[in-house]
Amino acid sequence: MKRVIIIGASYAGLYALKELSKNKNIEILLFDKKDYHYIQVESYGFVATKYSISDVTININKYIDDLNSDIEFYQEEIISFNSDTKEVVSSNDITYKYDELIIATGSLTNFPPQVPSIQKYSKGIKTLQKACMVNQSFDSIINSSVLKEKNMNNMPYNIVIGGAGLSGVEVAAEMAALLKDKYAFLNNDSSNINVFIVDGMKTVLPNMDERLIDACEKRLDNLNIKTYLGSFINNVDENSIYLNDGTIIDYDSFIFTGGIKAVTINSNKEYKVNKLNQYLVNKYLQLKGEKNIFVIGDAAEVIHDNKYVAPTAQLAIQAGIYVAKFIKNDLSYKYNEAFIPKSNGVLISLGGSYAIGLVFNKLFIKGYMAHKLKHFVTYMHKSKFKKIRAS
């Protein structure tokens, strides 16, 4: 049997696992230091207390049991790999041999190195542990002694979201919508909770379709979310955020949703990475210079038609399925086409029962219809994890 090792139970890793499991001549070893998969695309609802922890996690052992295949899961971290000997070494100092290696290690929040204090004073949402901290912090705001003390002194409670990209606007809108609808009784003279967004880019959802940007701006305005755009963060201390244009924003809770930084692994060779720490891969998603090592998901820099393809859950899922089929085809001596990423559009939740989106990157939708469509897409995605049958 051909042994395939997958490092990382990410979107890409689990979809590759599912596809590979359909071939009984492939032995699969999955490694992850956690025994769950964190559904990051649902983090906005979790941190705003809309969803519970069970809504945003998948039990890896249950996932594998449902596949009913020759899969071994090791709750261990892989700390290095050797492409010459085709081996990986785990945190338990155990060496495992592979025929094919798939690196699906994902990413973490990319805190800007020029402002090291951001990481010290802000909370992220890229890991479940960090998201739990934000969830608990937001949940306690309503009844916290800190808020009560501020109310007694007629002082506002400021929640600042660093980042106006997809994650940032979703988190801000969900929090603001919850406060506006569910906790409307707080909006009186003695209680004032503000939600702000800060970003150095000049618009929310930078580089996205103008219709999405316009609709998002209107929704944020309707939710009374104030945006500070066009000036980057210069410094942060325990009470305030300082922008390059001289603006000072006082905060009580600071959530940073900036870009990503890919997670790489020590190796016997020095492999090239881009500025986001993503491995450089060829058109078959193989690590450059290697035929038996693939990189998928946030860990890979994907270039198509000479353009960088931004990492998304869609891209990760497609890459996972593609690489698995590539390995199966190779096993059967079948020809493999190059990887071609395809976008089915984007759906953005903006609090409550309101969303915006582009279907197949053409049809613009907003409001309740967009919300229902996003809910359906999310449901279908989760069902593939929770109710799987190998075909």
Buried (B, 14 or more C-beta within 10 A) or exposed (E): EBBBBBBBBBBBBBBBBBBBBBBEEBBBBBBBEBEBBBBBBBBBBBBBBBBEEEEBBBBBEEBBEBBEBBBEBBBBBBEEBBBEEBBBBBEEEEEBEBBBBBBBBBBBBBBBEEBEBBBEBBBBBBBBEBBBBBBEBBEEBBEBEEBEEBBEEEEEBBBBBBBBBBBBBBBBBBBBBBBBEEEEEBEEEEBBBBBBBBBBBEBBBEEBBEBBBBBBBEBBEBBEBBBBBEBBBBBBEEEBBBBEEEEEBEBBBBBBBBBBBBBBBEBEEEBEBEEBBBBBBBEBBBBEEBEBBBBBBBBBBBBBEEEEBBBBBBBBBBBBBBBBBBBBEBBEEEEBEEBEBEBEBBBBBBBBBBBBBBBEEEEBBBBEEBBEBBBEBBEEBBEBBEEBEEE
